[in-house]
């Protein structure tokens, strides 16, 4: 399994408020980004895995909606998570 409970806690501790705060927007965005990177790597070697491609598009949409929400609510937190995850080139 690529995403264990320990890895989730590590992501939430690094980007969220604490390792048990799984509801913060920053923690969820970081978790989605980790999963998106994993699925992207999988699709590079398995080009015809259309179920995974559909799941990847769903995750990208969820992350986009959370980023839009965070941008609307608190622009400083939005800029901080964008910079921390290096989402913009």
Buried (B, 14 or more C-beta within 10 A) or exposed (E): EEEEEEEBBEBBBEBBEEBEEBEBBBBBBBBBBBBBEBBEEBBEEEEEBEEBBEBBEEBBEBBEEBBEEBBEEEEEBBEBBBEBBEEEE
